[in-house]
Amino acid sequence: MEDPNRAEAERLLGISEKLLQTRDLTGSRDFAILAQETEPLLDGSDQILAVTDVLLAAEKRMNNHHDWYSILQLDRRSDDQELIKKQYRRLALLLHPDKNKFPLADQAFKLVADAWAVLNDTAKKALYDNELTLFSKVDLTSVLQAKLPVRRNMRPSPSTTTGRSTAENVEFLDHVSVLLQPV
């Protein structure tokens, strides 16, 4: 007699695979988690989770750059080369096309290999980290100075160079500062 939990987990894993084929990454991930919770030792759920997690991380870009740290499931700006190497090996084993026959595994494997190529090379990693730092820091003073009216005296002037009243300028600055806060 077959274990009912195992049968249910296999059914959930089948649904997860079908969703992965249609590129419904979030749905596929949810069903793979359900399958894993139902039967933790079931083969395949960890492979589907690796595929979906890598592809979901690749969709989230930072100024049109892949977030290589997220793809390897690392904290941003990790300098621990052993941890980077460990994560790469773990994901490479789960995603290697010879071991993982699920849809999109080859794409996820390529992304992991690309992340490793950048984060394992100290020169490329330093350049990548600097690019991320440049994009994450925005000089508020230049933005604010460009939008503030020019005043020659201490009294607020009804006419401004931007055509906004003082209250509108304050509201605008509040809006800009909210938009430019780090994520």
N, C-alpha and C positions, 0 to 999 in steps of 0.2 A: 504494500500500500504506500502510495506516494505522500510525502509530507505536504499538507495543504498550504503551509507557509511558503514552501519552495515553489509550488505551482503558482501561487499568487505572485511571488517575486519574479518568476520567469515571465508571467503575463505582463507585469509592470515594466520589465526590462524590454520586452518586445514593443510595447507602446513607446517607450523611450527611444528605441532604435528607429521606429517609424517617424517619430517627431524629428529626430536628428537628420533623417533623409530629406525631410522637407525644410530643414534649416530652422526649425523652431527650437532654438538653443535653450531658452528658458524653460519651455515645457519639457523638453528632453531631460534637462537637468533635474527638474522636479520629480519626474517619474523614476529616474535613476536613483535619486535619494530615497524615494519610497521603496523601491526594490531592495536597496541596500539595508534600509531599516527593517524590512520584512524578513530578509534572509542575508545577514552580514557576510556569509561566506560564498555567496553566489558569484560566480565568475562573470565579469563583464561590466558590472555597475561601476567599478573604479575606472575602467577604461573609458566608458561613456562620460563619466564625470570629468576625467582629465581632458577629453576632447572639448566638452562644452565650456569648461572653465577657461581653457586657453583661448578658444574662439571668442568668448564673451569679453575676456580681457583685451583681445586684439581690436574689438569694436570700439572700445573706449580709447580715443586718441587724445594726445596732449599736443595742441597746436600742430596737428597733422603729423605727429610722430607716434609710433607705437610706444606703449609703455612697457618696455622690456622687463622691468621689475614685476609688474602685474602678470605678465605672461608666464614668468617663472614662479609666480605666486610668492613673491618676496616683498618685504617692507621696502618702501621707496628709499633709494640711496644706500642700500646695504653695501658695506665694504668688506663683509666677511666672505672671502673667496671660497672658503670651504663650504659654506652654506649655499652659495651660488652654484658651486659644482655639484653638491648633493641634490639640490632641486632639479638641476638640469638632468642628472642621471636618472632620478626617479621618474621625471616626466618623459624622458627619452625612452625608457623601458616600457612605460605604459602606452606610449603613442607610436612606437616604431611600427612601420607598415607590415613588417613580417610577423608581429605579435598582435597587433590591433587591426581587426578586419571591419570595424565599424565605419560608417560613412564619415567623411571629413577628417579622419585620423591623420591622413597624410598631410593635410593643410595645417593641422595643429602641430604636427611633428616639425614641419618646416619653420613655423613661427618660433617654436622652442629652440631649434637649431640657430635661427637668426638671432634670437635673444642671447643665446650662449656666445655667439660670435662677437657680439658687442660687449657684453658684460665680462667676458673672460679676458679680453684684450685690454690691458690697462690704459693704453693710449686712446682706444675707441671709447672706453667707458668714461674716461675723464672728459673727452669731447662731448659725449652724450650728456653727461651730468651737467656740464657747463651750459649746453643748449637748453636743458630743462630749467636751469636756474635763471637764465636770461629771460625765458618765456614766463616764468612764474613771478618774477619781480617786475612790477610796472611802476614807472616813475610818476607818482601822483602830482608832484609839483608842476611838471610841465603841462599836464592835463588841466590842472586847476588854474594855472596862470593864463592859459590860452582862453579859458572860459570866463574869467572874472572881468568885470568892466574896469576900465582905466579911470582912476579918480585923481584929480589934482588937489582936491581939498578933502577934509574929513567928513563933510556932509554927503549923504547919499545923493547921487545924481539921478533925476528921473529918466534921463536918456542914457543908455549905455551902448557900448559898442556892439553888444550882442543882441540888443533889442529886448532884453529881459529886464524885469524889475528886480530889485534886490531880493525880494521874497522868492521870486522864481529862480534866481541864481543860487540861493541857499538850498532850495528844493533840488535843483539840478546837481549840486555838489553832493548832497546826501545820496542821490540816486547813483552818481558815478562812484562814490566810495563803496556802496554796497556791491556794485557790479565788479569792482576791482579787488574785492577781498579774496584772499587765497582760499582755494577749495580744499 
